[in-house]
Amino acid sequence: MGATRDLPQALYTFFVEQCRQNLHMVIAMSPVGSAFRERLRKFPSLVNCTTIDWCAVPTRSPRAAAGRSPRGRPPSALAI
């Protein structure tokens, strides 16, 4: 009889552990301005306990950049 009473608690414990292991969050903030610096000062774990992926906004369209080499010359102008 005691095992059936423990079942809801065991299920809840299992659920909480699965959430802890699998929960991921994405927070997007603009690094421009003083508000970003203030948030980092208030919440230092945003830097210390996270993986930061700096995503730059492309200045040109991707199609224009696709036909260029890293040095800015067209692929046909490169010597192989």
SULRAZI-V7643 format. One record per backbone hydrogen bond with DSSP energy under -1.0 kcal/mol. CO is the residue of the C=O (numbers start at 1). NH is the residue of the N-H. E is the energy in kcal/mol with one decimal. If there is no record, write none. Layout:
CO	NH	E
CO	NH	E
This chain:
2	6	-1.4
6	10	-2.4
7	11	-2.6
8	12	-2.3
9	13	-2.5
10	14	-2.4
11	15	-2.5
12	16	-2.5
13	17	-2.3
14	18	-2.3
15	19	-2.2
16	20	-2.3
17	21	-2.0
18	22	-1.9
19	23	-1.9
34	38	-2.4
35	39	-2.2
36	40	-2.1
37	41	-1.9
38	42	-2.2
39	43	-2.5
43	46	-2.0
44	47	-1.6
44	48	-2.2
45	49	-1.9
61	65	-1.7
62	66	-1.8
65	68	-1.3
69	72	-1.9
73	69	-2.0
74	77	-1.7
75	78	-1.1
